Amino acid sequence: MNKQLKRVSVVVLAMFVALLVSSTYITGIQADSLRADPRNSRAILESYSAQRGAILVDGKPVAESVASNDQYKFLRKYTDGALYAPVTGYYTLGEGATGIENSLNKQLTGKSNEQFFDQLNSLITGKDPEGATVATTIDAKVQQVAYDALGDNTGAVVAIQPSTGKILAMVSKGSYDPNLLASHDRASVLKNYDTLLHDSSQPLINRAIAGDLYFPGSTFKLVVAAAAFESGKYTKDSKLPNPAQFTLTGTTTKINNAEGGACGGGSTVTIETALVDSCNIPFAELGEKLGYDTINAMAKKFGFDSAVEIPQKSTPSVFPATNGDDATLELQSFGQGSVRETPLQVAMTTATIANGGQEMSPTLIDNIQNPDLSYLEKFKATSLGNPISESTASTLTQLMTEVVNEGTGTNARISGVDVAGKTGTAENGTGQPYTLWFTGFAPAKNPEVAVAVVVGNGAGQGQSLVGNTAAAPIARQVMEAVLNK
């Protein structure tokens, strides 16, 4: 009998342990995923029962919750939705969220750990709970100028304040109106989402920080030049062989400079001339001499292979391993091959050069404020380190200023202001439209803004345009919008 009782006791104990483990797992580890499950109607109703905090640009709401007469109590409303969609993202009825709406969801709903006492106070007083307000770093004027300048093209614009990392503009096109996904009519939301999902312009992808990424083309030459100068083996006056055509090592594939012929006409060419005139052959040669490890180390210092949170998480830019294949390394050294970048990464690299070699953590968030006006978070500039020395940053600034004054980036000139920049015209395969780039900063001394512009699909002109004709004018308008404030 005692043996049977022991067996029953063991079984009962095991059941209690199993219950304890499973309940802990559900309430702890699985809590967030269960709360976010679109089938969880209770969580959905709860999320709409509180007034979600607003998202602000220049103190004005671009996303806010307004009273609704149905069971959900509040409806999310977006002002200038397509303009700010890459920043706000969307918040839908049971279909998830993106952008700031997603990454700061707990703060916006008042459910973050820091807001515990506010939650407790709401329970005690019976006051309706409210979420925190998120004030962004976006400048409304700069954002509008960037959006308008990009026009009907697909692509993106990112503008950063070099000394702080504040993102002044983040535009992605095609875009969409988040109001289409904010309805309380779930059937309508699903229909609109399906339409956006199958739109050929892929408006739901934030091209500034994510997606399939882009060949950076000649904008990547800034990384290679930085690696060369930091190695201590090269200066801007260092000379490289200057053939009119170059056969990639170990292959029969020949590459040319964009303008054809030798770079500058002599038998050798300096790194300075190669960068200013954006010549491919000298950078293929330079990349092969530096080696994969040296260039990759520099790329990583600038932020490659890292997912930056702004607070949305960006897709890491990549400089893939070449596995000792010199031909691949030579291609990647002028931004082709398999190297891929986000416009955010290009802007970060440029802002680092503008900031004397110090890279600041980019962010969209100026502050997060509770309903009682206390701050959950205030902006504080954060350094990510110094990928390059002040000397290298100064040399690159000089060369980038020459690019705009007399090289391939003349359409970025601003009267009375020294502008530093770099163009890029990336190939996407035989017969495919080019990807067109410009990145730069102004003024060249004491910079106020660094900008990266990418125009996809050849700006609708196939292979007839270059970065200077399509992207540089957009960047100029964005820089002028900052400088004229």
C-alpha positions as CSV (number, residue, x, y, z in Angstrom):
1,M,0.0,0.0,0.0
2,N,2.8,2.4,0.9
3,K,4.5,1.6,-2.4
4,Q,1.3,2.5,-4.3
5,L,0.9,5.8,-2.3
6,K,4.5,6.7,-3.2
7,R,3.8,6.0,-6.8
8,V,0.7,8.2,-6.7
9,S,2.6,10.9,-4.9
10,V,5.4,10.9,-7.5
11,V,2.8,11.1,-10.3
12,V,1.0,14.0,-8.6
13,L,4.3,15.8,-7.9
14,A,5.4,15.3,-11.5
15,M,2.1,16.8,-12.7
16,F,2.5,19.8,-10.5
17,V,6.1,20.3,-11.8
18,A,4.9,20.0,-15.3
19,L,2.1,22.5,-14.6
20,L,4.6,24.9,-13.0
21,V,7.1,24.6,-15.9
22,S,4.4,25.0,-18.6
23,S,2.7,28.0,-16.9
24,T,6.1,29.7,-16.4
25,Y,7.0,29.1,-20.0
26,I,3.6,30.5,-21.3
27,T,3.6,33.5,-19.0
28,G,7.2,34.3,-19.3
29,I,9.0,33.1,-22.5
30,Q,5.9,32.9,-24.7
31,A,4.1,36.0,-23.4
32,D,5.2,38.4,-26.0
33,S,4.6,36.1,-29.0
34,L,1.1,35.1,-27.7
35,R,0.3,38.7,-27.1
36,A,1.3,39.5,-30.7
37,D,-0.6,36.6,-32.2
38,P,-3.3,38.0,-34.6
39,R,-5.7,35.3,-33.4
40,N,-5.5,36.6,-29.8
41,S,-8.7,38.7,-29.9
42,R,-8.4,39.6,-26.2
43,A,-5.0,41.1,-26.7
44,I,-6.2,43.0,-29.8
45,L,-9.1,44.5,-27.8
46,E,-6.8,45.3,-24.9
47,S,-4.3,47.1,-27.3
48,Y,-7.0,49.3,-28.6
49,S,-8.6,50.1,-25.2
50,A,-5.7,52.4,-24.3
51,Q,-4.9,55.6,-26.1
52,R,-1.8,54.9,-28.0
53,G,0.9,57.6,-27.9
54,A,1.5,59.9,-30.8
55,I,4.5,60.0,-33.1
56,L,5.7,63.5,-33.6
57,V,7.6,65.4,-36.3
58,D,8.6,69.0,-35.3
59,G,6.1,68.7,-32.5
60,K,3.1,67.8,-34.6
61,P,1.6,64.3,-34.7
62,V,2.1,62.3,-37.9
63,A,0.6,59.2,-36.2
64,E,-2.0,59.5,-33.4
65,S,-5.0,57.6,-31.9
66,V,-8.4,59.3,-32.3
67,A,-11.7,58.2,-30.6
68,S,-13.7,55.6,-32.4
69,N,-17.3,54.7,-31.9
70,D,-16.8,50.9,-32.2
71,Q,-15.6,48.2,-29.8
72,Y,-12.0,49.2,-30.4
73,K,-12.4,52.7,-28.8
74,F,-9.4,54.2,-30.8
75,L,-8.5,54.4,-34.4
76,R,-4.9,55.0,-35.6
77,K,-4.7,58.1,-37.9
78,Y,-1.7,59.0,-40.1
79,T,-1.1,62.6,-41.4
80,D,0.9,62.7,-44.7
81,G,1.0,58.9,-44.5
82,A,3.1,58.2,-47.6
83,L,5.6,60.9,-46.7
84,Y,6.3,59.4,-43.2
85,A,5.6,55.7,-43.8
86,P,9.3,54.7,-43.6
87,V,9.5,56.4,-40.2
88,T,6.1,55.6,-38.5
89,G,5.4,52.2,-40.2
90,Y,1.9,51.0,-39.7
91,Y,-0.2,49.6,-36.9
92,T,-3.0,47.3,-38.0
93,L,-5.9,45.4,-36.5
94,G,-4.4,42.0,-35.6
95,E,-2.0,42.1,-38.6
96,G,1.1,43.4,-36.8
97,A,3.1,46.6,-37.1
98,T,6.2,48.0,-38.6
99,G,8.5,51.0,-38.2
100,I,8.4,53.0,-34.9
101,E,4.9,51.6,-34.4
102,N,6.5,48.2,-34.0
103,S,9.9,48.9,-32.5
104,L,8.5,51.2,-29.7
105,N,5.2,49.4,-29.4
106,K,5.6,48.9,-25.6
107,Q,6.3,52.6,-25.0
108,L,3.5,53.7,-27.3
109,T,1.0,51.5,-25.5
110,G,2.3,52.3,-22.0
111,K,3.5,48.7,-21.4
112,S,7.2,49.1,-21.1
113,N,9.0,48.2,-17.8
114,E,9.8,51.8,-17.3
115,Q,6.1,52.6,-17.3
116,F,5.1,50.1,-14.6
117,F,4.1,52.8,-12.1
118,D,2.0,54.6,-14.6
119,Q,0.2,51.3,-15.3
120,L,-0.3,50.8,-11.5
121,N,-1.6,54.3,-11.1
122,S,-4.1,53.8,-13.9
123,L,-5.4,50.7,-12.1
124,I,-5.7,52.5,-8.7
125,T,-7.3,55.7,-10.0
126,G,-9.4,54.0,-12.7
127,K,-8.0,56.5,-15.2
128,D,-7.9,55.3,-18.8
129,P,-4.3,54.2,-19.6
130,E,-2.3,56.2,-22.1
131,G,0.9,55.5,-24.0
132,A,4.0,57.6,-24.3
133,T,4.6,60.2,-27.1
134,V,7.5,59.6,-29.4
135,A,9.2,62.8,-30.8
136,T,11.4,62.0,-33.8
137,T,14.5,63.7,-35.1
138,I,12.9,64.1,-38.5
139,D,12.9,67.7,-39.9
140,A,9.5,68.2,-41.7
141,K,11.0,70.5,-44.3
142,V,13.9,68.3,-45.2
143,Q,11.7,65.2,-45.3
144,Q,9.3,66.9,-47.7
145,V,12.1,68.2,-50.0
146,A,13.7,64.8,-50.1
147,Y,10.3,63.1,-50.9
148,D,9.5,65.6,-53.6
149,A,13.0,65.6,-55.1
150,L,12.9,61.8,-55.5
151,G,9.7,62.2,-57.6
152,D,8.3,59.1,-59.2
153,N,11.5,57.2,-59.0
154,T,12.0,54.1,-56.8
155,G,14.8,54.6,-54.3
156,A,15.6,56.2,-51.0
157,V,17.1,59.3,-49.3
158,V,18.8,59.3,-45.9
159,A,20.0,62.6,-44.3
160,I,22.0,62.6,-41.1
161,Q,23.4,65.3,-38.8
162,P,27.1,64.2,-38.7
163,S,27.9,65.5,-35.2
164,T,25.0,63.8,-33.5
165,G,23.7,61.0,-35.6
166,K,20.2,62.5,-35.7
167,I,18.3,61.4,-38.9
168,L,16.8,64.5,-40.4
169,A,15.1,62.7,-43.3
170,M,14.4,59.1,-44.3
171,V,12.4,58.6,-47.5
172,S,11.6,55.4,-49.4
173,K,9.8,55.1,-52.7
174,G,7.5,53.6,-53.7
175,S,5.6,54.4,-50.6
176,Y,2.1,53.8,-49.2
177,D,-0.5,55.4,-47.0
178,P,-0.6,53.6,-43.6
179,N,-4.2,54.7,-43.2
180,L,-5.1,51.9,-45.6
181,L,-4.0,49.4,-43.0
182,A,-5.3,51.2,-39.9
183,S,-9.0,50.5,-40.5
184,H,-11.1,48.5,-38.0
185,D,-12.6,46.6,-41.0
186,R,-10.3,43.6,-41.0
187,A,-11.4,42.5,-44.5
188,S,-10.6,45.9,-45.9
189,V,-7.2,45.8,-44.2
190,L,-6.4,42.4,-45.7
191,K,-7.5,43.5,-49.1
192,N,-5.3,46.6,-49.0
193,Y,-2.4,44.7,-47.6
194,D,-2.6,42.2,-50.4
195,T,-2.8,45.0,-53.0
196,L,0.3,46.7,-51.5
197,L,2.1,43.3,-51.3
198,H,1.7,42.7,-55.0
199,D,2.4,46.3,-56.1
200,S,5.4,46.2,-58.5
201,S,7.0,49.2,-56.7
202,Q,7.1,47.1,-53.5
203,P,5.9,50.0,-51.3
204,L,6.0,48.0,-48.1
205,I,9.8,47.7,-48.2
206,N,11.7,50.5,-46.5
207,R,14.5,50.8,-49.1
208,A,16.4,53.1,-46.8
209,I,17.3,50.4,-44.3
210,A,16.1,47.0,-45.7
211,G,15.1,44.9,-48.7
212,D,17.4,43.3,-51.2
213,L,20.0,46.1,-50.8
214,Y,21.9,47.8,-53.6
215,F,25.2,47.5,-55.4
216,P,26.9,50.6,-54.1
217,G,28.9,51.2,-57.2
218,S,31.6,53.8,-56.9
219,T,30.4,55.1,-53.5
220,F,32.2,52.0,-52.1
221,K,35.5,53.5,-53.3
222,L,35.4,55.7,-50.2
223,V,35.7,52.6,-48.0
224,V,38.6,51.2,-50.1
225,A,40.4,54.6,-50.1
226,A,40.0,54.8,-46.4
227,A,41.4,51.3,-46.0
228,A,44.4,52.3,-48.2
229,F,45.1,55.5,-46.2
230,E,44.7,53.8,-42.8
231,S,47.1,51.0,-43.8
232,G,49.9,53.6,-43.8
233,K,51.1,52.3,-47.2
234,Y,49.3,54.7,-49.4
235,T,48.6,58.4,-49.6
236,K,46.4,60.3,-52.1
237,D,49.5,60.8,-54.2
238,S,50.4,57.1,-54.4
239,K,50.4,55.9,-58.0
240,L,48.9,52.8,-59.7
241,P,49.3,51.4,-63.2
242,N,46.9,53.0,-65.6
243,P,45.9,50.7,-68.5
244,A,42.9,51.6,-70.7
245,Q,41.5,48.1,-70.1
246,F,42.0,45.6,-67.3
247,T,41.6,41.8,-67.3
248,L,40.3,40.5,-64.0
249,T,42.9,38.2,-62.5
250,G,42.6,34.6,-63.6
251,T,39.8,35.3,-66.1
252,T,39.3,36.6,-69.6
253,T,36.8,39.2,-68.3
254,K,37.8,42.7,-69.1
255,I,36.7,45.9,-67.3
256,N,36.9,49.5,-68.3
257,N,36.7,52.9,-66.7
258,A,33.3,54.5,-67.0
259,E,34.5,57.1,-69.5
260,G,36.6,54.6,-71.4
261,G,40.4,54.8,-71.9
262,A,43.0,55.4,-69.2
263,C,42.2,57.4,-66.1
264,G,43.7,60.8,-66.7
265,G,45.7,59.7,-69.7
266,G,49.1,58.9,-68.2
267,S,50.9,55.5,-67.7
268,T,50.2,55.8,-64.0
269,V,47.5,57.5,-62.0
270,T,47.3,58.7,-58.4
271,I,44.6,57.6,-56.0
272,E,43.4,61.2,-55.9
273,T,42.7,61.3,-59.6
274,A,41.2,57.9,-59.5
275,L,38.7,58.9,-56.8
276,V,37.9,62.3,-58.3
277,D,37.3,60.9,-61.8
278,S,35.8,57.7,-60.3
279,C,37.9,55.3,-62.3
280,N,37.3,51.6,-61.8
281,I,40.5,50.0,-63.0
282,P,42.8,51.8,-60.5
283,F,40.5,50.8,-57.6
284,A,40.4,47.2,-58.8
285,E,44.2,47.2,-58.7
286,L,44.3,48.9,-55.3
287,G,41.8,46.4,-53.9
288,E,43.8,43.5,-55.0
289,K,47.0,45.0,-53.5
290,L,45.3,45.7,-50.2
291,G,43.7,42.3,-50.0
292,Y,40.3,41.1,-48.8
293,D,41.1,41.2,-45.0
294,T,42.2,44.8,-45.0
295,I,39.1,46.1,-46.9
296,N,36.7,43.8,-45.0
297,A,38.1,45.1,-41.7
298,M,37.5,48.7,-42.7
299,A,34.0,47.9,-43.9
300,K,33.2,46.3,-40.6
301,K,34.5,49.3,-38.7
302,F,32.1,51.5,-40.7
303,G,29.2,49.1,-39.8
304,F,29.1,46.4,-42.4
305,D,27.7,43.1,-41.1
306,S,25.9,44.9,-38.3
307,A,22.2,45.5,-37.9
308,V,21.8,49.1,-36.8
309,E,18.7,49.9,-34.7
310,I,17.3,53.4,-35.3
311,P,15.1,52.0,-33.5
312,Q,13.9,49.9,-36.5
313,K,16.5,47.2,-37.2
314,S,18.3,47.7,-40.5
315,T,19.5,44.9,-42.8
316,P,23.3,44.6,-42.5
317,S,25.3,45.7,-45.5
318,V,27.7,43.0,-46.7
319,F,31.2,42.7,-48.2
320,P,31.1,39.0,-48.8
321,A,34.2,36.8,-48.5
322,T,36.0,36.2,-51.8
323,N,37.7,33.0,-50.8
324,G,40.9,34.0,-52.3
325,D,39.3,34.8,-55.7
326,D,41.2,37.9,-56.8
327,A,38.8,38.6,-59.7
328,T,35.9,38.9,-57.2
329,L,37.9,41.1,-54.9
330,E,38.8,43.4,-57.8
331,L,35.1,43.7,-58.8
332,Q,34.0,44.4,-55.2
333,S,36.7,47.0,-54.8
334,F,34.7,49.4,-57.0
335,G,31.3,48.4,-55.6
336,Q,30.3,45.6,-57.9
337,G,30.6,41.8,-57.4
338,S,28.6,40.7,-54.4
339,V,29.0,43.8,-52.2
340,R,25.6,45.2,-51.1
341,E,24.7,48.3,-49.0
342,T,21.7,50.1,-47.5
343,P,21.4,53.9,-48.1
344,L,21.6,54.2,-44.3
345,Q,25.1,52.5,-44.3
346,V,26.3,54.8,-47.1
347,A,25.0,57.8,-45.2
348,M,26.7,56.6,-42.0
349,T,30.1,56.2,-43.8
350,T,29.8,59.7,-45.3
351,A,28.7,61.2,-42.0
352,T,31.8,59.6,-40.3
353,I,34.1,61.2,-42.8
354,A,32.3,64.5,-42.3
355,N,32.6,64.2,-38.5
356,G,36.4,63.9,-38.6
357,G,36.5,60.1,-38.4
358,Q,34.1,59.6,-35.5
359,E,30.9,57.6,-36.3
360,M,27.8,58.5,-34.4
361,S,25.0,56.1,-33.7
362,P,22.1,57.1,-36.1
363,T,18.7,57.5,-34.6
364,L,15.1,58.7,-35.4
365,I,14.3,59.3,-31.7
366,D,14.7,62.7,-30.0
367,N,12.7,61.9,-26.9
368,I,9.9,59.7,-25.5
369,Q,7.6,61.4,-23.1
370,N,4.9,60.1,-20.7
371,P,1.4,61.7,-20.5
372,D,2.5,63.4,-17.2
373,L,5.3,65.1,-19.3
374,S,8.1,63.1,-17.6
375,Y,10.7,61.6,-19.9
376,L,11.2,58.0,-20.5
377,E,14.1,58.8,-22.8
378,K,16.0,61.9,-24.0
379,F,18.3,62.1,-26.9
380,K,21.9,61.6,-26.1
381,A,24.5,61.5,-28.9
382,T,26.3,58.2,-28.8
383,S,29.6,57.4,-30.5
384,L,30.2,54.1,-32.3
385,G,34.0,54.7,-32.3
386,N,36.5,56.0,-34.8
387,P,36.7,53.8,-37.9
388,I,39.2,56.2,-39.4
389,S,41.7,58.8,-38.2
390,E,41.1,62.5,-38.4
391,S,43.9,62.7,-40.9
392,T,42.2,60.1,-43.2
393,A,38.9,61.9,-42.8
394,S,40.5,65.2,-43.8
395,T,42.1,63.7,-46.9
396,L,38.8,62.1,-48.0
397,T,37.0,65.4,-47.4
398,Q,39.5,67.1,-49.7
399,L,39.1,64.5,-52.4
400,M,35.3,64.5,-52.1
401,T,35.3,68.3,-52.4
402,E,37.3,67.9,-55.6
403,V,34.7,65.4,-56.9
404,V,32.0,68.1,-56.7
405,N,34.1,71.0,-57.8
406,E,35.7,69.4,-60.8
407,G,35.0,65.7,-60.9
408,T,32.0,63.4,-61.4
409,G,29.7,65.1,-58.9
410,T,29.3,68.7,-60.3
411,N,25.5,68.6,-60.1
412,A,25.8,68.7,-56.3
413,R,27.4,72.1,-56.3
414,I,25.8,74.8,-54.1
415,S,26.6,78.4,-54.8
416,G,28.8,79.9,-52.0
417,V,29.2,76.5,-50.2
418,D,31.9,73.9,-50.5
419,V,30.2,70.5,-50.9
420,A,32.0,67.1,-50.5
421,G,30.6,64.1,-52.4
422,K,30.9,60.9,-54.3
423,T,28.9,59.6,-57.2
424,G,28.1,56.0,-58.0
425,T,26.7,54.3,-61.1
426,A,26.2,50.6,-60.3
427,E,25.6,47.9,-63.0
428,N,23.0,45.3,-62.4
429,G,23.6,42.8,-65.2
430,T,23.6,42.8,-69.0
431,G,20.9,45.1,-70.3
432,Q,19.6,45.9,-66.8
433,P,19.0,49.6,-65.7
434,Y,21.7,51.1,-63.6
435,T,21.4,52.0,-59.9
436,L,22.3,55.6,-59.4
437,W,24.0,57.1,-56.3
438,F,25.2,60.3,-54.8
439,T,26.5,60.7,-51.2
440,G,28.0,63.8,-49.7
441,F,27.9,66.5,-47.0
442,A,27.9,70.2,-46.7
443,P,29.5,72.5,-45.8
444,A,32.7,70.6,-46.4
445,K,34.1,72.3,-43.2
446,N,31.8,72.2,-40.2
447,P,29.2,69.9,-41.9
448,E,25.6,70.3,-41.0
449,V,24.2,67.4,-43.0
450,A,25.4,64.2,-44.7
451,V,23.1,62.6,-47.3
452,A,22.9,59.4,-49.3
453,V,20.6,59.2,-52.3
454,V,19.9,56.1,-54.4
455,V,17.7,56.1,-57.5
456,G,16.7,52.6,-58.7
457,N,15.7,51.3,-62.1
458,G,18.0,53.7,-63.9
459,A,15.5,56.5,-63.1
460,G,13.4,55.1,-65.9
461,Q,16.2,55.7,-68.4
462,G,17.8,52.3,-68.5
463,Q,21.6,52.8,-68.8
464,S,21.6,56.3,-70.1
465,L,22.0,58.2,-66.8
466,V,24.7,58.3,-64.2
467,G,24.8,59.2,-60.5
468,N,25.7,62.8,-61.3
469,T,22.7,63.3,-63.5
470,A,20.0,61.5,-61.5
471,A,21.1,61.4,-57.8
472,A,23.3,64.4,-57.3
473,P,20.6,67.0,-57.9
474,I,18.4,65.3,-55.3
475,A,21.1,65.4,-52.8
476,R,21.8,69.0,-53.5
477,Q,18.2,70.0,-52.8
478,V,18.3,68.1,-49.5
479,M,21.5,69.7,-48.4
480,E,20.1,73.1,-49.4
481,A,17.0,72.5,-47.3
482,V,19.2,72.0,-44.2
483,L,21.5,74.9,-44.9
484,N,18.7,77.4,-45.7
485,K,16.8,76.8,-42.4
